[in-house]
């Protein structure tokens, strides 16, 4: 009913379909969900938990939680966070109560969300244009390309953000077709915004074949580009 609700005047509708597909744990249905038009996607409220659903920290393993959060909150639309989500709380609290049990803070998860929120504050994510990217096999017969979800944000000037997720419990490889027309000659440096790694890549190779990925299970990379 999401599209119907939007047409009847609702500003946003919960994107329960994306949430359900992330819980199922398969990349292709998640990727196919993003084929919808941006006039529809921009009016979806993306979430990983709310007062009706189980806590994300209790539903997903730590690695899958981080991967699902990156897909959810770096896609277009309204980003909806639930009280206690950043701290990794696992006890679901009835909305009729005004109290909850004391729970220890999950420091790893809190640090992850601190970094993710810093990325979400960047102008390219707030004002840029979002685009789903094509992933292709790294070699003939390698089916693991189908395990990736990848998209890009592009803003004014040279503001660009590349998001890739291996949303599978296995090592996966692929080439990601990049939408940037000015890769050209020379070296490009990609900086991982959720970690400390940097990567040097040849511009002509990026333009011809795409960005090669060889990622462990449920691995996330959020990369900003600069020469």
Backbone as a chain_set.jsonl record, in Angstrom:
{"seq": "XXXXXXXXXXXXXXXXXXXXXXXXXXXXXXXXXXXXXXXXXXXXXXXXXXXXXXXXXXXXXXXXXXXXXXXXXXXXXXXXXXXXXXXXXXXXXXXXXXXXXXXXXXXXXXXXXXXXXXXXXXXXXXXXXXXXXXXXXXXXXXXXXXXXXXXXXXXXXXXXXXXXXXXXXXXXXXXXXXXXXXXXXXXXXXXXXXXXXXXXXXXXXXXXXXXXXXXXXXXXXXXXXXX", "coords": {"N": [[0.809, -1.224, 0.0], [2.176, 1.143, -0.012], [2.736, 2.895, -2.212], [0.152, 3.67, -2.914], [-0.589, 5.014, -0.578], [1.202, 7.166, -0.671], [0.246, 8.472, -2.949], [-2.161, 9.336, -1.997], [-1.532, 11.369, -0.349], [0.176, 11.064, 1.854], [3.222, 11.973, 3.372], [5.387, 10.259, 3.855], [5.965, 6.711, 3.827], [6.34, 3.731, 5.691], [9.08, 1.625, 4.86], [8.632, -1.311, 4.848], [9.019, -3.522, 3.263], [11.716, -3.49, 2.357], [12.995, -3.85, 4.827], [12.072, -6.443, 5.519], [13.232, -7.959, 3.47], [15.936, -7.585, 3.971], [16.11, -8.926, 6.401], [15.68, -11.491, 5.514], [18.068, -12.031, 4.257], [19.244, -12.144, 1.662], [20.935, -10.902, -1.166], [19.985, -10.307, -3.787], [17.036, -9.883, -3.849], [17.017, -7.572, -2.263], [18.517, -5.807, -3.822], [16.909, -5.707, -6.125], [14.721, -4.412, -5.104], [15.537, -1.794, -5.072], [15.261, -0.961, -7.661], [13.026, 0.518, -8.085], [11.394, 3.636, -8.934], [12.772, 6.888, -8.208], [10.938, 8.792, -7.42], [9.212, 7.36, -5.921], [10.904, 6.052, -4.038], [12.072, 8.168, -2.634], [10.152, 8.911, -0.845], [9.97, 7.016, 1.111], [10.268, 5.661, 4.369], [13.056, 4.551, 5.807], [14.181, 1.916, 7.851], [15.58, -0.031, 10.594], [14.711, -0.935, 12.974], [11.807, -0.543, 15.063], [9.098, 0.444, 17.256], [7.378, -1.644, 16.838], [8.793, -3.801, 15.874], [11.285, -6.414, 16.452], [14.315, -5.706, 18.297], [17.108, -4.498, 16.437], [19.711, -5.279, 17.115], [19.221, -7.637, 18.378], [18.208, -9.143, 16.374], [19.858, -9.301, 14.117], [23.137, -10.589, 13.416], [26.274, -9.119, 14.563], [27.908, -8.414, 12.272], [26.116, -8.622, 10.098], [24.214, -6.802, 10.933], [25.597, -4.332, 10.716], [26.059, -4.301, 7.934], [23.403, -4.328, 6.96], [22.506, -1.917, 8.028], [24.036, -0.003, 6.661], [23.105, -0.368, 4.026], [20.412, 0.318, 4.422], [20.383, 2.987, 5.476], [21.948, 4.51, 3.79], [20.56, 4.617, 1.497], [18.127, 6.35, -0.583], [15.53, 8.522, 0.763], [13.638, 8.85, 3.865], [15.447, 8.665, 6.864], [15.08, 6.594, 9.53], [15.577, 6.242, 12.891], [15.632, 4.315, 15.889], [15.044, 4.744, 19.379], [17.72, 3.784, 21.442], [18.883, 2.183, 19.542], [21.438, 2.892, 18.583], [23.051, 2.194, 20.697], [22.889, -0.496, 20.811], [20.811, -1.889, 22.103], [18.82, -4.667, 23.167], [16.416, -5.456, 24.211], [13.048, -5.376, 23.586], [10.752, -2.765, 24.072], [7.59, -2.077, 25.286], [5.483, 0.42, 23.86], [3.721, 1.478, 25.652], [4.896, 1.619, 28.085], [6.963, 3.592, 30.284], [9.52, 3.121, 30.875], [12.496, 1.092, 30.828], [14.601, -1.871, 30.842], [17.895, -1.809, 32.291], [20.681, -1.888, 30.177], [23.837, -2.984, 28.945], [26.052, -0.892, 27.019], [26.78, -1.549, 23.669], [29.831, -1.249, 22.606], [31.252, -1.565, 20.208], [29.216, -1.447, 18.273], [28.197, 1.082, 18.794], [30.385, 2.711, 18.07], [30.447, 2.101, 15.364], [27.968, 3.234, 14.503], [28.489, 5.905, 15.128], [30.392, 6.547, 13.193], [28.915, 6.043, 10.885], [26.851, 7.955, 11.116], [28.372, 10.257, 10.86], [29.056, 10.098, 8.178], [26.506, 10.351, 7.059], [26.023, 12.993, 7.536], [27.357, 14.33, 5.576], [27.395, 16.622, 2.847], [27.057, 15.487, 0.261], [25.486, 13.24, 0.642], [23.2, 14.299, 1.729], [22.304, 16.168, -0.142], [22.951, 15.242, -2.641], [22.747, 13.182, -5.671], [21.39, 9.969, -5.943], [22.26, 6.675, -7.057], [21.693, 3.405, -8.178], [24.066, 0.823, -8.677], [25.55, -1.295, -11.194], [26.559, -4.639, -10.771], [28.886, -7.023, -11.908], [30.002, -10.322, -13.01], [33.21, -11.319, -11.789], [34.76, -13.131, -13.104], [34.194, -15.678, -15.588], [31.629, -17.874, -14.678], [31.701, -17.317, -11.976], [29.542, -16.998, -9.498], [29.238, -15.328, -7.359], [29.034, -12.615, -7.715], [26.447, -11.883, -7.535], [25.945, -11.453, -4.924], [26.311, -8.901, -4.077], [25.419, -5.55, -3.167], [25.349, -2.385, -4.451], [25.793, 1.14, -4.638], [25.844, 4.635, -5.541], [26.494, 8.014, -4.501], [26.329, 11.25, -5.807], [27.41, 14.526, -5.821], [27.616, 18.135, -5.996], [30.303, 19.441, -7.931], [33.22, 17.644, -7.173], [32.184, 15.868, -5.355], [31.641, 12.725, -4.23], [30.419, 9.508, -3.406], [30.875, 6.158, -2.847], [29.206, 3.164, -2.262], [29.44, -0.088, -1.178], [28.361, -3.395, -0.543], [28.854, -6.641, 0.504], [26.446, -8.714, 0.796], [26.155, -11.359, 2.014], [26.827, -14.664, 3.379], [29.351, -15.518, 2.606], [32.621, -15.379, 1.053], [33.006, -13.074, -1.592], [33.172, -11.949, -5.029], [33.364, -9.362, -7.497], [32.934, -7.065, -10.276], [32.274, -3.647, -10.092], [30.386, -1.489, -11.942], [31.201, 1.791, -12.588], [29.669, 5.031, -12.418], [30.903, 7.355, -13.154], [32.11, 9.702, -15.375], [34.57, 10.878, -15.716], [36.889, 9.511, -15.047], [39.209, 8.738, -16.476], [42.72, 9.185, -17.27], [45.486, 8.397, -15.037], [46.029, 7.979, -11.459], [43.727, 6.993, -8.91], [42.615, 7.587, -5.64], [40.98, 5.814, -3.139], [39.186, 6.179, -0.238], [38.291, 4.536, 2.694], [35.491, 5.161, 4.528], [34.405, 4.026, 6.766], [36.398, 2.683, 7.923], [39.974, 2.533, 8.159], [41.368, 2.175, 5.856], [42.964, 2.8, 2.689], [42.927, 2.909, -0.884], [44.645, 2.528, -3.944], [43.934, 3.046, -7.316], [43.967, 2.475, -10.861], [42.892, 4.842, -13.187], [42.059, 4.413, -15.919], [41.567, 1.671, -15.916], [39.51, 1.476, -14.057], [37.538, 2.802, -15.468], [37.224, 1.201, -17.72], [36.765, -1.521, -16.884], [35.597, -1.4, -14.383], [35.294, -1.251, -10.772], [37.11, -3.576, -9.011], [36.103, -5.956, -6.633], [36.793, -7.93, -3.815], [35.512, -9.419, -1.331], [35.095, -10.271, 2.124], [32.569, -12.19, 3.96], [29.575, -10.375, 4.496], [30.769, -7.847, 4.335], [31.37, -4.368, 4.4], [31.962, -1.486, 2.461], [32.515, 1.906, 2.355], [33.264, 4.346, 0.328], [35.037, 7.279, -0.373], [36.071, 9.34, -3.05], [39.102, 10.632, -4.309], [41.642, 12.33, -6.147]], "CA": [[0.0, 0.0, 0.0], [3.021, 2.333, 0.151], [2.542, 3.812, -3.327], [-1.201, 4.198, -2.773], [-0.569, 5.995, 0.507], [1.885, 8.356, -1.156], [-0.636, 9.16, -3.883], [-3.268, 9.907, -1.255], [-1.081, 12.55, 0.368], [1.13, 10.829, 2.933], [4.581, 12.414, 3.045], [6.267, 9.092, 3.878], [5.405, 5.425, 4.238], [7.36, 2.781, 6.142], [9.562, 0.675, 3.86], [8.671, -2.628, 5.495], [9.493, -4.522, 2.297], [13.179, -3.536, 2.426], [13.336, -4.454, 6.111], [11.832, -7.889, 5.442], [14.22, -8.575, 2.576], [17.214, -7.594, 4.69], [16.025, -9.996, 7.394], [15.813, -12.777, 4.81], [19.503, -12.212, 4.104], [19.681, -12.387, 0.289], [21.241, -9.619, -1.796], [19.24, -10.008, -5.015], [15.763, -9.192, -3.586], [17.313, -6.222, -1.777], [18.935, -5.013, -4.988], [15.748, -5.512, -6.994], [13.846, -3.426, -4.454], [16.034, -0.457, -5.389], [14.97, -0.604, -9.051], [11.862, 1.404, -8.108], [11.694, 5.02, -9.265], [13.127, 7.742, -7.075], [9.747, 9.493, -6.949], [8.659, 6.459, -4.905], [11.891, 5.777, -2.99], [12.337, 9.362, -1.826], [9.09, 9.064, 0.144], [9.955, 5.84, 1.974], [10.978, 5.77, 5.644], [13.913, 3.362, 5.934], [14.403, 1.63, 9.271], [16.019, -1.376, 10.991], [13.887, -1.332, 14.116], [10.869, 0.443, 15.586], [8.409, -0.087, 18.435], [6.623, -2.845, 16.47], [9.698, -4.86, 15.429], [12.345, -6.76, 17.404], [15.516, -4.894, 18.248], [18.036, -4.902, 15.386], [20.856, -5.963, 17.714], [18.778, -8.989, 18.731], [17.732, -9.799, 15.153], [20.974, -9.5, 13.199], [24.484, -10.716, 13.972], [26.945, -7.813, 14.442], [28.356, -8.123, 10.913], [24.943, -8.408, 9.255], [23.616, -5.553, 11.406], [26.308, -3.214, 10.107], [25.8, -4.32, 6.49], [22.019, -3.934, 6.737], [22.379, -0.501, 8.36], [24.612, 0.776, 5.567], [22.156, -0.421, 2.915], [19.183, 1.01, 4.798], [20.48, 4.422, 5.758], [22.608, 5.204, 2.685], [19.631, 4.666, 0.375], [17.33, 7.585, -0.528], [14.338, 8.482, 1.593], [13.739, 9.317, 5.246], [16.18, 7.719, 7.722], [14.344, 6.488, 10.793], [16.322, 5.527, 13.919], [14.841, 4.035, 17.071], [15.74, 4.968, 20.652], [18.478, 2.63, 21.892], [19.481, 1.443, 18.419], [22.866, 3.177, 18.485], [23.754, 1.555, 21.814], [22.778, -1.949, 20.676], [19.867, -2.484, 23.047], [18.213, -5.886, 22.63], [15.101, -5.684, 24.808], [11.962, -4.583, 23.009], [9.984, -2.114, 25.13], [6.239, -1.687, 24.888], [5.311, 1.883, 23.842], [2.851, 1.886, 26.758], [5.717, 1.793, 29.282], [7.854, 4.748, 30.292], [10.786, 2.656, 31.444], [13.062, -0.105, 30.23], [15.672, -2.45, 31.647], [19.255, -1.342, 32.047], [21.44, -2.765, 29.293], [25.169, -2.445, 28.65], [26.251, -0.323, 25.689], [27.638, -2.296, 22.749], [30.776, -0.217, 22.177], [31.562, -1.742, 18.783], [28.087, -0.955, 17.497], [28.131, 2.529, 18.979], [31.421, 3.305, 17.238], [29.997, 1.973, 13.975], [26.938, 4.226, 14.222], [29.134, 7.217, 15.148], [31.005, 6.761, 11.877], [27.849, 6.101, 9.893], [26.184, 9.248, 11.234], [29.279, 11.261, 10.298], [28.891, 10.018, 6.716], [25.176, 10.859, 6.717], [26.036, 14.455, 7.624], [28.064, 14.904, 4.444], [26.487, 17.246, 1.873], [26.775, 14.633, -0.891], [24.396, 12.336, 1.008], [22.005, 15.094, 2.034], [21.845, 16.951, -1.29], [23.394, 14.666, -3.9], [21.895, 12.277, -6.431], [21.649, 8.554, -5.656], [22.145, 5.796, -8.218], [22.033, 1.995, -8.01], [25.134, 0.447, -9.598], [25.534, -2.653, -11.72], [27.655, -5.547, -10.412], [29.029, -8.067, -12.925], [30.937, -11.361, -12.564], [34.643, -11.031, -11.883], [35.23, -14.052, -14.136], [33.137, -16.586, -16.034], [31.272, -18.939, -13.755], [31.705, -16.878, -10.58], [28.176, -16.571, -9.176], [29.17, -14.494, -6.146], [28.724, -11.218, -8.037], [25.047, -11.675, -7.185], [25.872, -11.229, -3.476], [26.637, -7.504, -3.78], [24.544, -4.396, -3.355], [26.252, -1.241, -4.605], [25.223, 2.358, -5.186], [26.71, 5.811, -5.451], [25.957, 9.358, -4.345], [27.144, 12.228, -6.51], [26.964, 15.877, -5.531], [28.213, 19.209, -6.778], [31.752, 19.354, -8.059], [33.831, 16.317, -7.118], [31.646, 15.146, -4.203], [31.177, 11.412, -4.631], [30.488, 8.474, -2.379], [30.587, 4.827, -3.371], [28.804, 2.259, -1.191], [29.38, -1.483, -1.618], [28.101, -4.336, 0.536], [28.709, -8.067, 0.223], [25.379, -9.109, 1.715], [26.108, -12.819, 1.927], [27.68, -15.299, 4.392], [30.498, -16.129, 1.932], [33.516, -14.505, 0.302], [32.395, -12.781, -2.888], [33.943, -11.105, -5.933], [32.637, -8.791, -8.628], [33.306, -5.737, -10.745], [31.201, -2.664, -9.989], [30.436, -0.475, -12.988], [31.144, 3.116, -11.984], [28.924, 5.95, -13.281], [31.631, 8.616, -13.267], [32.642, 9.778, -16.738], [35.843, 11.6, -15.763], [37.962, 8.74, -14.393], [40.324, 9.063, -17.359], [44.076, 8.737, -16.963], [46.01, 8.702, -13.718], [45.677, 7.17, -10.304], [42.667, 7.461, -8.026], [42.709, 7.08, -4.276], [39.686, 5.589, -2.509], [39.325, 6.16, 1.217], [37.191, 3.858, 3.373], [34.985, 6.065, 5.555], [34.063, 3.268, 7.967], [37.636, 2.112, 8.441], [41.164, 3.37, 7.971], [42.076, 1.736, 4.657], [42.924, 3.559, 1.439], [43.237, 2.059, -2.033], [45.057, 3.22, -5.16], [43.439, 2.344, -8.501], [44.244, 3.105, -12.142], [41.67, 5.416, -13.724], [41.626, 3.772, -17.153], [41.032, 0.357, -15.575], [38.208, 1.71, -13.43], [36.575, 3.198, -16.486], [37.01, 0.12, -18.673], [36.219, -2.757, -16.297], [34.913, -1.142, -13.129], [36.055, -1.453, -9.537], [37.135, -4.976, -8.59], [35.89, -6.192, -5.21], [36.944, -9.281, -3.265], [35.107, -9.038, 0.022], [34.613, -11.316, 3.031], [31.136, -12.213, 4.247], [28.95, -9.206, 5.128], [31.735, -6.745, 4.4], [30.899, -3.084, 3.929], [32.951, -0.463, 2.122], [31.962, 3.202, 1.972], [34.486, 4.929, -0.195], [35.031, 8.578, -1.037], [37.114, 9.33, -4.075], [39.836, 11.854, -4.639], [42.888, 12.015, -6.855]], "C": [[0.843, 1.276, 0.0], [2.775, 3.36, -0.954], [1.164, 4.462, -3.253], [-1.255, 5.276, -1.694], [0.106, 7.289, 0.07], [0.977, 9.164, -2.08], [-1.819, 9.822, -3.18], [-2.839, 11.039, -0.321], [-0.144, 12.32, 1.527], [2.521, 11.277, 2.488], [5.544, 11.24, 2.948], [5.466, 7.861, 4.272], [6.559, 4.52, 4.659], [7.768, 1.842, 5.005], [9.735, -0.692, 4.515], [9.225, -3.701, 4.556], [11.014, -4.634, 2.322], [13.62, -4.21, 3.718], [13.175, -5.975, 6.058], [12.866, -8.581, 4.565], [15.603, -8.599, 3.212], [17.214, -8.701, 5.743], [16.159, -11.367, 6.745], [17.254, -13.07, 4.433], [20.016, -12.49, 2.716], [19.821, -11.058, -0.451], [20.326, -9.309, -2.973], [17.887, -9.349, -4.743], [15.959, -7.776, -3.05], [17.661, -5.314, -2.956], [17.747, -4.719, -5.907], [14.778, -4.486, -6.412], [14.244, -2.002, -4.833], [15.859, -0.085, -6.862], [13.778, 0.338, -9.156], [12.298, 2.844, -8.383], [11.968, 5.856, -8.027], [11.94, 8.555, -6.576], [9.034, 8.679, -5.878], [9.625, 6.299, -3.733], [12.131, 6.982, -2.081], [11.29, 9.591, -0.747], [8.907, 7.813, 1.003], [10.762, 6.116, 3.234], [11.748, 4.471, 5.865], [14.241, 3.145, 7.407], [14.936, 0.215, 9.445], [15.306, -1.853, 12.244], [12.931, -0.191, 14.441], [10.11, -0.219, 16.74], [7.621, -1.363, 18.128], [7.521, -4.049, 16.164], [10.689, -5.223, 16.541], [13.538, -5.816, 17.255], [16.467, -5.424, 17.168], [19.208, -5.69, 15.949], [20.507, -7.381, 18.14], [18.385, -9.804, 17.512], [18.878, -10.185, 14.233], [22.258, -9.779, 13.986], [25.198, -9.379, 13.797], [27.35, -7.453, 13.018], [27.175, -7.822, 9.997], [24.24, -7.111, 9.649], [24.285, -4.36, 10.73], [26.034, -3.145, 8.61], [24.386, -3.848, 6.185], [21.813, -2.452, 7.021], [22.923, 0.38, 7.241], [23.662, 0.788, 4.371], [20.928, 0.429, 3.22], [19.347, 2.515, 4.819], [21.28, 5.2, 4.727], [21.77, 5.138, 1.419], [18.804, 5.937, 0.481], [16.09, 7.414, 0.333], [14.593, 9.057, 2.968], [14.441, 8.258, 6.083], [15.567, 7.734, 9.109], [15.163, 5.645, 11.766], [15.456, 5.408, 15.166], [15.684, 4.265, 18.322], [16.416, 3.666, 21.11], [19.173, 1.854, 20.787], [20.986, 1.649, 18.355], [23.665, 2.455, 19.558], [23.646, 0.031, 21.774], [21.848, -2.601, 21.686], [19.106, -3.635, 22.382], [16.806, -6.159, 23.168], [14.064, -4.768, 24.166], [11.079, -4.064, 24.131], [8.615, -1.739, 24.582], [6.122, -0.17, 24.885], [4.409, 2.385, 24.958], [3.633, 2.081, 28.054], [6.549, 3.059, 29.168], [9.201, 4.37, 30.894], [11.242, 1.406, 30.683], [14.175, -0.637, 31.089], [17.019, -1.809, 31.327], [19.984, -2.377, 31.187], [22.813, -2.157, 29.036], [25.237, -1.92, 27.225], [27.178, -1.232, 24.888], [28.6, -1.288, 22.116], [31.14, -0.342, 20.705], [30.455, -1.151, 17.925], [27.963, 0.562, 17.608], [29.172, 3.237, 18.126], [31.058, 3.229, 15.764], [28.971, 3.057, 13.643], [27.496, 5.649, 14.28], [29.735, 7.533, 13.782], [29.934, 6.878, 10.792], [27.136, 7.45, 9.927], [27.062, 10.377, 10.686], [29.184, 11.27, 8.776], [27.552, 10.63, 6.303], [25.101, 12.387, 6.798], [26.712, 15.105, 6.417], [27.076, 15.482, 3.43], [26.127, 16.335, 0.701], [25.623, 13.679, -0.609], [23.099, 13.104, 1.229], [21.422, 15.757, 0.787], [22.185, 16.332, -2.641], [22.353, 13.773, -4.561], [22.349, 10.846, -6.197], [21.45, 7.729, -6.91], [22.54, 4.373, -7.852], [23.05, 1.607, -9.07], [25.026, -1.017, -10.011], [26.772, -3.412, -11.25], [27.689, -6.676, -11.435], [30.051, -9.096, -12.443], [32.4, -10.952, -12.756], [35.323, -11.947, -12.885], [34.079, -14.995, -14.467], [32.892, -17.676, -15.0], [31.277, -18.54, -12.295], [30.346, -16.266, -10.255], [28.116, -15.55, -8.054], [28.982, -13.008, -6.435], [27.314, -10.854, -7.575], [24.859, -11.4, -5.696], [26.054, -9.759, -3.097], [25.446, -6.578, -3.982], [25.47, -3.182, -3.402], [25.492, -0.046, -5.156], [26.153, 3.521, -4.915], [25.874, 7.057, -5.204], [26.893, 10.322, -5.06], [26.555, 13.609, -6.29], [27.611, 16.891, -6.438], [29.726, 19.038, -6.826], [32.232, 17.921, -8.038], [33.347, 15.527, -5.909], [31.052, 13.825, -4.667], [31.367, 10.422, -3.492], [30.053, 7.163, -3.009], [30.318, 3.888, -2.206], [28.707, 0.85, -1.761], [29.219, -2.385, -0.403], [28.047, -5.741, -0.04], [27.697, -8.612, 1.218], [25.146, -10.61, 1.598], [27.051, -13.399, 2.974], [28.927, -15.947, 3.801], [31.358, -15.043, 1.295], [32.949, -14.309, -1.096], [33.285, -11.838, -3.685], [33.029, -10.564, -7.029], [33.403, -7.582, -9.151], [32.086, -4.841, -10.616], [31.395, -1.627, -11.089], [30.236, 0.907, -12.366], [30.488, 4.113, -12.94], [29.657, 7.252, -13.578], [32.37, 8.673, -14.598], [34.052, 10.349, -16.809], [36.989, 10.834, -15.1], [39.268, 8.898, -15.155], [41.656, 8.465, -16.955], [44.443, 9.074, -15.525], [45.481, 7.785, -12.639], [44.543, 7.825, -9.511], [42.821, 6.795, -6.671], [41.315, 6.987, -3.689], [39.91, 5.417, -1.022], [38.084, 5.539, 1.841], [36.735, 4.712, 4.551], [34.533, 5.346, 6.815], [35.276, 2.601, 8.6], [38.775, 3.073, 8.176], [41.9, 3.067, 6.674], [41.949, 2.752, 3.531], [43.401, 2.639, 0.315], [43.618, 2.943, -3.215], [44.617, 2.385, -6.358], [43.733, 3.171, -9.746], [42.943, 3.565, -12.79], [41.163, 4.737, -14.975], [41.011, 2.4, -16.891], [39.661, 0.484, -14.922], [37.15, 2.031, -14.468], [36.244, 2.038, -17.418], [36.296, -1.078, -18.056], [35.372, -2.521, -15.067], [35.835, -1.385, -11.957], [35.96, -2.914, -9.121], [36.994, -5.067, -7.076], [36.102, -7.664, -4.899], [36.737, -9.135, -1.77], [34.71, -10.253, 0.846], [33.112, -11.213, 3.249], [30.698, -10.942, 4.945], [29.929, -8.059, 5.309], [31.174, -5.495, 3.736], [32.09, -2.228, 3.542], [32.203, 0.794, 1.717], [33.144, 4.072, 1.592], [34.228, 6.302, -0.785], [36.224, 8.602, -1.969], [37.8, 10.689, -4.151], [41.132, 11.452, -5.311], [44.043, 12.028, -5.889]], "O": [[0.292, 2.376, 0.011], [2.624, 4.55, -0.678], [1.022, 5.659, -3.501], [-1.887, 6.317, -1.873], [-0.359, 8.38, 0.4], [0.941, 10.393, -2.004], [-2.412, 10.763, -3.709], [-3.659, 11.601, 0.405], [0.303, 13.286, 2.144], [2.944, 10.995, 1.367], [6.412, 11.213, 2.076], [4.442, 7.948, 4.949], [7.629, 4.545, 4.05], [6.918, 1.328, 4.277], [10.856, -1.163, 4.706], [9.829, -4.674, 5.007], [11.553, -5.741, 2.309], [14.519, -5.05, 3.704], [14.056, -6.708, 6.507], [13.324, -9.677, 4.892], [16.361, -9.547, 3.006], [18.241, -9.348, 5.948], [16.69, -12.296, 7.352], [17.632, -14.234, 4.303], [21.117, -13.022, 2.571], [18.944, -10.198, -0.376], [19.925, -8.158, -3.147], [17.599, -8.323, -5.359], [15.165, -6.882, -3.344], [17.159, -4.195, -3.064], [17.606, -3.602, -6.407], [14.095, -3.779, -7.153], [13.397, -1.112, -4.907], [16.27, 1.001, -7.271], [13.543, 0.906, -10.222], [13.434, 3.221, -8.097], [11.463, 5.571, -6.941], [11.932, 8.971, -5.418], [8.336, 9.234, -5.029], [9.223, 6.397, -2.574], [12.369, 6.818, -0.884], [11.512, 10.38, 0.171], [7.83, 7.577, 1.552], [11.824, 6.735, 3.17], [11.15, 3.418, 6.085], [14.546, 4.098, 8.124], [14.773, -0.634, 8.569], [15.3, -3.048, 12.541], [13.201, 0.971, 14.138], [10.453, -1.328, 17.151], [7.236, -2.086, 19.046], [7.058, -5.19, 16.193], [10.907, -4.436, 17.462], [13.733, -5.208, 16.203], [16.617, -6.634, 17.0], [19.656, -6.659, 15.336], [21.388, -8.233, 18.251], [18.242, -11.023, 17.6], [18.873, -11.263, 13.639], [22.44, -9.265, 15.09], [24.779, -8.572, 12.967], [27.161, -6.313, 12.593], [27.223, -6.877, 9.21], [23.725, -6.4, 8.786], [23.599, -3.472, 10.225], [25.802, -2.064, 8.069], [24.18, -3.06, 5.262], [21.032, -1.794, 6.333], [22.323, 1.403, 6.912], [23.438, 1.838, 3.768], [20.46, 1.178, 2.363], [18.536, 3.239, 4.241], [21.299, 6.43, 4.771], [22.23, 5.566, 0.361], [18.78, 6.554, 1.546], [15.655, 6.293, 0.598], [15.629, 9.674, 3.214], [14.079, 7.083, 6.025], [15.542, 8.767, 9.778], [15.42, 4.47, 11.504], [14.648, 6.288, 15.461], [16.889, 4.012, 18.324], [15.794, 2.606, 21.162], [19.971, 0.959, 21.067], [21.734, 0.703, 18.105], [24.836, 2.138, 19.35], [24.24, -0.656, 22.605], [22.07, -3.744, 22.084], [18.79, -3.582, 21.193], [16.09, -7.005, 22.632], [14.19, -3.544, 24.2], [10.698, -4.813, 25.031], [8.517, -1.14, 23.512], [6.609, 0.478, 25.811], [4.335, 3.591, 25.193], [3.107, 2.64, 29.017], [6.807, 3.539, 28.064], [9.934, 5.237, 31.371], [10.456, 0.761, 29.989], [14.656, 0.063, 31.979], [17.241, -1.326, 30.217], [19.911, -3.58, 31.44], [22.936, -0.938, 28.921], [24.566, -2.435, 26.331], [28.235, -1.635, 25.374], [28.224, -0.56, 21.198], [31.317, 0.669, 20.024], [30.725, -0.436, 16.961], [27.659, 1.24, 16.627], [28.871, 4.263, 17.516], [31.32, 4.16, 15.002], [29.088, 3.726, 12.616], [27.022, 6.518, 13.548], [29.603, 8.649, 13.279], [30.039, 7.712, 9.893], [26.85, 8.025, 8.877], [26.552, 11.34, 10.114], [29.228, 12.333, 8.156], [27.478, 11.347, 5.305], [24.219, 13.001, 6.197], [26.639, 16.324, 6.261], [26.028, 14.886, 3.183], [25.007, 16.402, 0.195], [24.863, 13.341, -1.516], [22.016, 12.594, 0.939], [20.205, 15.895, 0.662], [21.756, 16.839, -3.678], [21.231, 13.63, -4.074], [23.542, 10.545, -6.246], [20.587, 8.033, -7.733], [23.608, 4.155, -7.279], [22.925, 2.005, -10.228], [24.489, -1.854, -9.285], [27.889, -2.9, -11.318], [26.647, -7.225, -11.792], [30.872, -8.798, -11.575], [32.766, -10.327, -13.751], [36.351, -11.586, -13.457], [33.109, -15.095, -13.715], [33.825, -18.315, -14.512], [30.894, -19.342, -11.443], [30.037, -15.153, -10.684], [27.062, -14.962, -7.811], [28.789, -12.22, -5.51], [27.019, -9.699, -7.266], [23.741, -11.143, -5.25], [25.961, -9.409, -1.921], [24.594, -6.796, -4.843], [26.279, -2.978, -2.497], [24.646, -0.194, -6.038], [27.119, 3.407, -4.16], [24.722, 7.154, -5.625], [28.113, 10.218, -4.931], [25.371, 13.845, -6.532], [28.097, 16.556, -7.518], [30.342, 18.551, -5.878], [31.732, 17.077, -8.782], [34.031, 14.601, -5.473], [30.072, 13.808, -5.412], [32.331, 10.488, -2.729], [28.991, 7.076, -3.626], [31.11, 3.819, -1.266], [27.972, 0.618, -2.721], [29.852, -2.174, 0.632], [27.282, -6.006, -0.967], [28.048, -8.936, 2.353], [24.094, -11.065, 1.15], [27.975, -12.717, 3.417], [29.508, -16.836, 4.423], [30.889, -13.936, 1.032], [32.468, -15.258, -1.716], [34.041, -11.043, -3.127], [32.062, -11.209, -7.434], [34.383, -7.138, -8.553], [30.982, -5.237, -10.991], [32.433, -0.969, -11.161], [29.232, 1.16, -11.701], [30.723, 4.052, -14.147], [29.089, 8.156, -14.189], [33.168, 7.788, -14.908], [34.672, 10.307, -17.871], [37.956, 11.443, -14.64], [40.313, 9.16, -14.559], [41.718, 7.381, -16.375], [43.811, 9.911, -14.881], [44.615, 6.941, -12.869], [44.427, 9.049, -9.457], [43.116, 5.604, -6.57], [40.551, 7.952, -3.729], [40.73, 4.602, -0.598], [36.961, 5.957, 1.557], [37.512, 4.958, 5.474], [34.299, 5.991, 7.837], [35.184, 2.025, 9.684], [38.568, 4.273, 7.993], [42.955, 3.647, 6.417], [40.955, 3.472, 3.434], [44.179, 1.713, 0.542], [42.993, 3.975, -3.457], [44.879, 1.184, -6.423], [43.748, 4.401, -9.702], [42.003, 2.783, -12.931], [39.962, 4.5, -15.1], [40.053, 2.006, -17.557], [38.758, -0.305, -15.201], [36.006, 1.588, -14.363], [35.102, 1.906, -17.858], [35.336, -1.594, -18.629], [34.519, -3.343, -14.734], [37.015, -1.69, -12.131], [34.866, -3.434, -8.904], [37.67, -4.357, -6.332], [35.644, -8.537, -5.636], [37.655, -8.775, -1.032], [34.062, -11.166, 0.333], [32.466, -10.273, 2.786], [31.358, -10.476, 5.874], [29.91, -7.377, 6.334], [30.583, -5.554, 2.657], [33.116, -2.243, 4.221], [31.35, 0.753, 0.831], [33.928, 4.482, 2.448], [33.318, 6.48, -1.595], [37.249, 7.972, -1.713], [37.164, 11.74, -4.069], [41.657, 10.365, -5.073], [45.183, 11.787, -6.286]]}, "num_chains": 1, "name": "protein.A"}
